[in-house]
Amino acid sequence: MFSQYIDSPLGPVHILATASGITAISFVPTRQAAEHPSALTTLAAQQLSAYFAGTLSHFSLPLTASGTLFQQQVWRQLCAIPFGQTCSYADIARGISNVKAVRAVGAANGRNPIAIVVPCHRVIGANGTLTGYAGGLDKKDWLLKHEQRQKALFG
């Protein structure tokens, strides 16, 4: 397992990967362990740094997060949410052709191990309010505002 950290405007971000793909990206309170970077974690660190700098709106990284077939389906659908836009859990359920799975979509969204790159922060409540985010609602709010600012500047 490979591991690397970056500093972000929201605090340290931890990147984990195997030789074949990124397995996790998460916000952490502090750098908790020694780094063991790879070419893939370095690429992810570069892309995340560019995202935070406002110069990247689309990630191109191989992802290999572990999850159930349903979770994988939800996570793929999350990746289809355009940069700077939001949608609801019901929208995601419709997108995977399972309109009755709104609660299950919410649960899968909450278990997304690859923050930012798999943009679960772009999912909001049907009434437009911010809903849970593993990194904290303050981080979710910052990420959404960051993307909306960048989209307004660069289209």
ROLO-170876 format. One record per residue: residue in three letters; x, y, z of N, C-alpha, C in turn. Coordinates in steps of 0.02 Angstrom, whole numbers, m for minus. Example, Ala and Ser with C-alpha at 12.3 -4.5 7.8 and 13.67 -1.06 7.14 Angstrom:
2
+--------+--------+--------+--------+--------+--------+--------+--------+--------+--------+
: tormar :    nxx :    nyy :    nzz :   caxx :   cayy :   cazz :    cxx :    cyy :    czz :
+--------+--------+--------+--------+--------+--------+--------+--------+--------+--------+
:    ALA :    660 :   m284 :    390 :    615 :   m225 :    390 :    660 :   m165 :    390 :
:    SER :    642 :   m112 :    354 :    684 :    m53 :    357 :    645 :      2 :    394 :
+--------+--------+--------+--------+--------+--------+--------+--------+--------+--------+
END
This chain:
155
+--------+--------+--------+--------+--------+--------+--------+--------+--------+--------+
: tormar :    nxx :    nyy :    nzz :   caxx :   cayy :   cazz :    cxx :    cyy :    czz :
+--------+--------+--------+--------+--------+--------+--------+--------+--------+--------+
:    MET :     43 :    m59 :      0 :      0 :      0 :      0 :     45 :     62 :      0 :
:    PHE :     27 :    110 :    m41 :     63 :    173 :    m47 :     24 :    228 :    m12 :
:    SER :     59 :    276 :     15 :     28 :    328 :     55 :     64 :    394 :     45 :
:    GLN :     24 :    448 :     40 :     53 :    514 :     32 :      4 :    565 :     59 :
:    TYR :     29 :    621 :     83 :    m12 :    676 :    108 :     m2 :    738 :     66 :
:    ILE :    m53 :    780 :     63 :    m45 :    847 :     38 :    m76 :    894 :     88 :
:    ASP :    m52 :    955 :     89 :    m84 :   1006 :    129 :   m134 :   1041 :     84 :
:    SER :   m193 :   1053 :    110 :   m246 :   1086 :     71 :   m273 :   1144 :    113 :
:    PRO :   m313 :   1187 :     82 :   m344 :   1241 :    120 :   m390 :   1215 :    176 :
:    LEU :   m407 :   1151 :    173 :   m451 :   1120 :    223 :   m413 :   1074 :    271 :
:    GLY :   m348 :   1077 :    269 :   m307 :   1035 :    312 :   m276 :    978 :    273 :
:    PRO :   m240 :    934 :    308 :   m207 :    879 :    274 :   m256 :    832 :    239 :
:    VAL :   m234 :    808 :    180 :   m272 :    759 :    142 :   m227 :    698 :    133 :
:    HIS :   m254 :    640 :    149 :   m216 :    578 :    146 :   m237 :    538 :     84 :
:    ILE :   m188 :    517 :     45 :   m200 :    479 :    m16 :   m172 :    409 :     m6 :
:    LEU :   m213 :    358 :    m20 :   m191 :    288 :    m16 :   m201 :    256 :    m85 :
:    ALA :   m155 :    212 :   m103 :   m160 :    179 :   m168 :   m125 :    112 :   m166 :
:    THR :   m147 :     69 :   m212 :   m111 :      8 :   m228 :    m71 :     23 :   m291 :
:    ALA :    m39 :    m27 :   m318 :     m2 :    m17 :   m381 :    m50 :     m3 :   m439 :
:    SER :   m113 :    m23 :   m432 :   m160 :    m16 :   m488 :   m209 :     42 :   m482 :
:    GLY :   m216 :     72 :   m424 :   m264 :    127 :   m420 :   m269 :    158 :   m351 :
:    ILE :   m302 :    216 :   m350 :   m316 :    252 :   m288 :   m370 :    214 :   m250 :
:    THR :   m357 :    201 :   m186 :   m407 :    165 :   m145 :   m442 :    211 :    m95 :
:    ALA :   m410 :    266 :    m76 :   m442 :    311 :    m28 :   m409 :    380 :    m31 :
:    ILE :   m451 :    431 :    m22 :   m428 :    499 :    m12 :   m472 :    527 :     43 :
:    SER :   m440 :    552 :     95 :   m480 :    577 :    151 :   m447 :    636 :    185 :
:    PHE :   m490 :    676 :    216 :   m466 :    731 :    258 :   m446 :    700 :    325 :
:    VAL :   m389 :    722 :    351 :   m365 :    696 :    416 :   m345 :    756 :    459 :
:    PRO :   m350 :    749 :    525 :   m332 :    806 :    568 :   m257 :    821 :    567 :
:    THR :   m216 :    769 :    561 :   m143 :    778 :    559 :   m113 :    723 :    515 :
:    ARG :    m52 :    734 :    495 :    m16 :    681 :    459 :     m2 :    626 :    510 :
:    GLN :    m31 :    568 :    500 :    m32 :    517 :    552 :     21 :    463 :    544 :
:    ALA :     50 :    457 :    486 :     97 :    403 :    475 :    150 :    425 :    425 :
:    ALA :    203 :    386 :    422 :    255 :    400 :    373 :    228 :    390 :    303 :
:    GLU :    253 :    430 :    257 :    231 :    423 :    188 :    270 :    368 :    152 :
:    HIS :    236 :    336 :    106 :    268 :    287 :     62 :    237 :    300 :     m7 :
:    PRO :    260 :    354 :    m40 :    229 :    375 :   m103 :    246 :    329 :   m162 :
:    SER :    205 :    335 :   m213 :    216 :    300 :   m276 :    203 :    350 :   m332 :
:    ALA :    215 :    331 :   m392 :    199 :    374 :   m449 :    125 :    392 :   m449 :
:    LEU :     83 :    345 :   m430 :     11 :    356 :   m430 :    m11 :    404 :   m374 :
:    THR :     16 :    396 :   m314 :     m2 :    444 :   m261 :     25 :    513 :   m277 :
:    THR :     82 :    516 :   m309 :    110 :    581 :   m329 :     66 :    614 :   m381 :
:    LEU :     42 :    576 :   m430 :     m4 :    603 :   m480 :    m68 :    628 :   m447 :
:    ALA :    m95 :    589 :   m400 :   m155 :    610 :   m364 :   m141 :    674 :   m325 :
:    ALA :    m84 :    678 :   m293 :    m65 :    738 :   m255 :    m61 :    798 :   m301 :
:    GLN :    m32 :    790 :   m360 :    m27 :    845 :   m408 :    m96 :    868 :   m430 :
:    GLN :   m140 :    819 :   m446 :   m207 :    837 :   m469 :   m248 :    870 :   m413 :
:    LEU :   m243 :    844 :   m353 :   m279 :    875 :   m297 :   m253 :    946 :   m284 :
:    SER :   m188 :    955 :   m286 :   m160 :   1022 :   m276 :   m185 :   1070 :   m330 :
:    ALA :   m189 :   1046 :   m392 :   m215 :   1088 :   m446 :   m289 :   1103 :   m436 :
:    TYR :   m327 :   1054 :   m411 :   m398 :   1065 :   m395 :   m405 :   1120 :   m343 :
:    PHE :   m367 :   1115 :   m290 :   m371 :   1166 :   m237 :   m346 :   1234 :   m260 :
:    ALA :   m299 :   1235 :   m308 :   m274 :   1298 :   m335 :   m323 :   1328 :   m386 :
:    GLY :   m374 :   1290 :   m404 :   m424 :   1315 :   m452 :   m406 :   1306 :   m524 :
:    THR :   m357 :   1262 :   m538 :   m336 :   1251 :   m608 :   m356 :   1183 :   m636 :
:    LEU :   m392 :   1143 :   m597 :   m413 :   1076 :   m620 :   m486 :   1066 :   m601 :
:    SER :   m526 :   1044 :   m649 :   m596 :   1030 :   m635 :   m616 :    958 :   m650 :
:    HIS :   m569 :    920 :   m677 :   m583 :    850 :   m693 :   m522 :    807 :   m677 :
:    PHE :   m533 :    756 :   m637 :   m479 :    711 :   m618 :   m472 :    654 :   m668 :
:    SER :   m412 :    632 :   m679 :   m400 :    574 :   m721 :   m352 :    527 :   m684 :
:    LEU :   m382 :    487 :   m641 :   m345 :    441 :   m598 :   m378 :    373 :   m600 :
:    PRO :   m340 :    319 :   m600 :   m370 :    253 :   m593 :   m394 :    243 :   m521 :
:    LEU :   m456 :    223 :   m513 :   m486 :    215 :   m446 :   m500 :    142 :   m433 :
:    THR :   m482 :    118 :   m374 :   m492 :     48 :   m356 :   m519 :     41 :   m285 :
:    ALA :   m567 :     81 :   m268 :   m597 :     77 :   m201 :   m635 :     12 :   m193 :
:    SER :   m631 :    m17 :   m133 :   m669 :    m77 :   m118 :   m739 :    m59 :    m97 :
:    GLY :   m787 :    m96 :   m123 :   m857 :    m85 :   m104 :   m901 :   m136 :   m138 :
:    THR :   m963 :   m138 :   m116 :  m1011 :   m184 :   m147 :  m1025 :   m162 :   m219 :
:    LEU :  m1057 :   m205 :   m257 :  m1075 :   m189 :   m325 :  m1120 :   m127 :   m327 :
:    PHE :  m1168 :   m123 :   m280 :  m1212 :    m65 :   m276 :  m1172 :     m2 :   m260 :
:    GLN :  m1128 :     m5 :   m211 :  m1087 :     53 :   m194 :  m1046 :     76 :   m254 :
:    GLN :  m1016 :     29 :   m289 :   m976 :     46 :   m348 :  m1019 :     81 :   m400 :
:    GLN :  m1080 :     57 :   m408 :  m1127 :     88 :   m456 :  m1142 :    160 :   m436 :
:    VAL :  m1155 :    171 :   m372 :  m1169 :    239 :   m347 :  m1108 :    283 :   m356 :
:    TRP :  m1049 :    257 :   m339 :   m988 :    298 :   m344 :   m974 :    317 :   m417 :
:    ARG :   m987 :    272 :   m464 :   m979 :    289 :   m535 :  m1027 :    345 :   m554 :
:    GLN :  m1089 :    341 :   m528 :  m1138 :    393 :   m543 :  m1118 :    460 :   m513 :
:    LEU :  m1087 :    459 :   m455 :  m1063 :    521 :   m424 :  m1012 :    555 :   m470 :
:    CYS :   m971 :    515 :   m503 :   m920 :    543 :   m547 :   m951 :    577 :   m608 :
:    ALA :  m1014 :    564 :   m621 :  m1048 :    595 :   m678 :  m1077 :    664 :   m661 :
:    ILE :  m1076 :    683 :   m597 :  m1102 :    749 :   m577 :  m1053 :    801 :   m603 :
:    PRO :  m1075 :    847 :   m644 :  m1029 :    897 :   m672 :   m998 :    941 :   m618 :
:    PHE :   m937 :    962 :   m631 :   m900 :   1007 :   m587 :   m942 :   1070 :   m574 :
:    GLY :   m946 :   1089 :   m511 :   m982 :   1150 :   m493 :  m1057 :   1144 :   m491 :
:    GLN :  m1083 :   1083 :   m499 :  m1155 :   1072 :   m496 :  m1171 :   1025 :   m438 :
:    THR :  m1234 :   1024 :   m420 :  m1256 :    979 :   m367 :  m1316 :    939 :   m391 :
:    CYS :  m1331 :    886 :   m354 :  m1391 :    847 :   m367 :  m1413 :    815 :   m301 :
:    SER :  m1470 :    783 :   m302 :  m1497 :    752 :   m241 :  m1484 :    676 :   m242 :
:    TYR :  m1497 :    645 :   m185 :  m1492 :    572 :   m181 :  m1542 :    540 :   m229 :
:    ALA :  m1600 :    570 :   m237 :  m1651 :    544 :   m283 :  m1625 :    548 :   m355 :
:    ASP :  m1589 :    602 :   m372 :  m1559 :    607 :   m439 :  m1510 :    550 :   m451 :
:    ILE :  m1470 :    534 :   m401 :  m1422 :    479 :   m408 :  m1460 :    413 :   m416 :
:    ALA :  m1512 :    403 :   m376 :  m1552 :    342 :   m381 :  m1582 :    335 :   m451 :
:    ARG :  m1608 :    390 :   m479 :  m1634 :    388 :   m547 :  m1578 :    372 :   m597 :
:    GLY :  m1519 :    401 :   m585 :  m1463 :    391 :   m630 :  m1439 :    319 :   m633 :
:    ILE :  m1450 :    281 :   m580 :  m1431 :    210 :   m580 :  m1492 :    166 :   m593 :
:    SER :  m1548 :    197 :   m615 :  m1610 :    161 :   m631 :  m1637 :    121 :   m573 :
:    ASN :  m1635 :    151 :   m513 :  m1661 :    118 :   m454 :  m1693 :    172 :   m410 :
:    VAL :  m1750 :    198 :   m432 :  m1781 :    257 :   m401 :  m1802 :    245 :   m328 :
:    LYS :  m1810 :    183 :   m309 :  m1831 :    168 :   m240 :  m1772 :    162 :   m192 :
:    ALA :  m1711 :    171 :   m218 :  m1651 :    159 :   m177 :  m1622 :    223 :   m148 :
:    VAL :  m1663 :    274 :   m137 :  m1637 :    338 :   m114 :  m1598 :    331 :    m48 :
:    ARG :  m1625 :    294 :      0 :  m1590 :    286 :     64 :  m1526 :    246 :     55 :
:    ALA :  m1529 :    194 :     14 :  m1469 :    154 :      1 :  m1416 :    196 :    m35 :
:    VAL :  m1437 :    240 :    m80 :  m1391 :    286 :   m113 :  m1357 :    330 :    m61 :
:    GLY :  m1396 :    356 :    m15 :  m1368 :    397 :     39 :  m1316 :    359 :     79 :
:    ALA :  m1330 :    297 :     94 :  m1283 :    256 :    132 :  m1219 :    243 :     92 :
:    ALA :  m1227 :    228 :     28 :  m1168 :    216 :    m15 :  m1128 :    280 :    m23 :
:    ASN :  m1162 :    335 :    m30 :  m1129 :    400 :    m35 :  m1086 :    413 :     27 :
:    GLY :  m1114 :    398 :     85 :  m1079 :    407 :    149 :  m1019 :    361 :    158 :
:    ARG :  m1017 :    307 :    120 :   m961 :    260 :    126 :   m909 :    270 :     71 :
:    ASN :   m917 :    321 :     31 :   m869 :    335 :    m22 :   m800 :    348 :      9 :
:    PRO :   m750 :    306 :     m7 :   m684 :    315 :     23 :   m639 :    365 :    m14 :
:    ILE :   m662 :    389 :    m72 :   m618 :    432 :   m113 :   m649 :    501 :   m117 :
:    ALA :   m636 :    541 :    m65 :   m662 :    609 :    m62 :   m637 :    651 :   m121 :
:    ILE :   m674 :    700 :   m139 :   m659 :    751 :   m190 :   m659 :    721 :   m260 :
:    VAL :   m617 :    671 :   m273 :   m612 :    641 :   m339 :   m678 :    606 :   m357 :
:    VAL :   m706 :    569 :   m311 :   m774 :    542 :   m318 :   m817 :    591 :   m279 :
:    PRO :   m848 :    639 :   m315 :   m874 :    700 :   m283 :   m940 :    692 :   m245 :
:    CYS :   m938 :    654 :   m191 :   m997 :    646 :   m149 :  m1017 :    713 :   m117 :
:    HIS :   m971 :    760 :   m114 :   m987 :    827 :    m86 :  m1038 :    863 :   m130 :
:    ARG :  m1047 :    842 :   m192 :  m1095 :    875 :   m238 :  m1166 :    851 :   m228 :
:    VAL :  m1177 :    805 :   m183 :  m1245 :    780 :   m169 :  m1273 :    818 :   m110 :
:    ILE :  m1331 :    848 :   m121 :  m1365 :    888 :    m69 :  m1436 :    861 :    m60 :
:    GLY :  m1470 :    885 :     m9 :  m1538 :    865 :      4 :  m1585 :    888 :    m52 :
:    ALA :  m1640 :    853 :    m59 :  m1689 :    870 :   m112 :  m1714 :    941 :   m105 :
:    ASN :  m1713 :    968 :    m44 :  m1736 :   1036 :    m33 :  m1680 :   1088 :    m41 :
:    GLY :  m1621 :   1066 :    m64 :  m1566 :   1111 :    m76 :  m1519 :   1123 :    m17 :
:    THR :  m1532 :   1090 :     39 :  m1489 :   1101 :     98 :  m1430 :   1053 :     97 :
:    LEU :  m1377 :   1074 :    131 :  m1319 :   1030 :    138 :  m1338 :    972 :    184 :
:    THR :  m1319 :    912 :    165 :  m1330 :    853 :    206 :  m1262 :    826 :    225 :
:    GLY :  m1261 :    773 :    263 :  m1199 :    746 :    291 :  m1141 :    739 :    243 :
:    TYR :  m1082 :    745 :    270 :  m1020 :    736 :    233 :   m968 :    710 :    282 :
:    ALA :   m935 :    656 :    264 :   m887 :    625 :    310 :   m833 :    673 :    332 :
:    GLY :   m813 :    720 :    289 :   m762 :    769 :    307 :   m789 :    826 :    350 :
:    GLY :   m855 :    830 :    356 :   m887 :    884 :    394 :   m921 :    932 :    347 :
:    LEU :   m977 :    959 :    369 :  m1016 :   1005 :    327 :   m978 :   1068 :    309 :
:    ASP :   m933 :   1090 :    352 :   m893 :   1149 :    335 :   m849 :   1136 :    275 :
:    LYS :   m821 :   1076 :    269 :   m780 :   1059 :    212 :   m823 :   1052 :    149 :
:    LYS :   m881 :   1021 :    156 :   m927 :   1014 :    100 :   m947 :   1082 :     73 :
:    ASP :   m964 :   1127 :    118 :   m983 :   1195 :     98 :   m925 :   1229 :     62 :
:    TRP :   m864 :   1223 :     88 :   m806 :   1254 :     57 :   m795 :   1225 :    m14 :
:    LEU :   m798 :   1158 :    m20 :   m787 :   1126 :    m85 :   m838 :   1150 :   m137 :
:    LEU :   m901 :   1152 :   m117 :   m954 :   1174 :   m164 :   m943 :   1247 :   m185 :
:    LYS :   m928 :   1290 :   m137 :   m916 :   1360 :   m153 :   m854 :   1369 :   m197 :
:    HIS :   m802 :   1330 :   m182 :   m740 :   1332 :   m222 :   m756 :   1314 :   m295 :
:    GLU :   m793 :   1261 :   m305 :   m809 :   1239 :   m373 :   m854 :   1290 :   m408 :
:    GLN :   m901 :   1317 :   m373 :   m946 :   1367 :   m404 :   m908 :   1430 :   m423 :
:    ARG :   m860 :   1451 :   m381 :   m818 :   1509 :   m398 :   m777 :   1496 :   m460 :
:    GLN :   m746 :   1437 :   m462 :   m704 :   1419 :   m520 :   m745 :   1413 :   m583 :
:    LYS :   m804 :   1384 :   m577 :   m847 :   1377 :   m635 :   m868 :   1446 :   m660 :
:    ALA :   m883 :   1492 :   m615 :   m903 :   1560 :   m634 :   m845 :   1596 :   m669 :
:    LEU :   m784 :   1583 :   m646 :   m726 :   1617 :   m675 :   m707 :   1589 :   m743 :
:    PHE :   m710 :   1522 :   m749 :   m684 :   1490 :   m809 :   m735 :   1454 :   m852 :
:    GLY :   m797 :   1451 :   m827 :   m850 :   1417 :   m865 :   m842 :   1346 :   m865 :
+--------+--------+--------+--------+--------+--------+--------+--------+--------+--------+
END
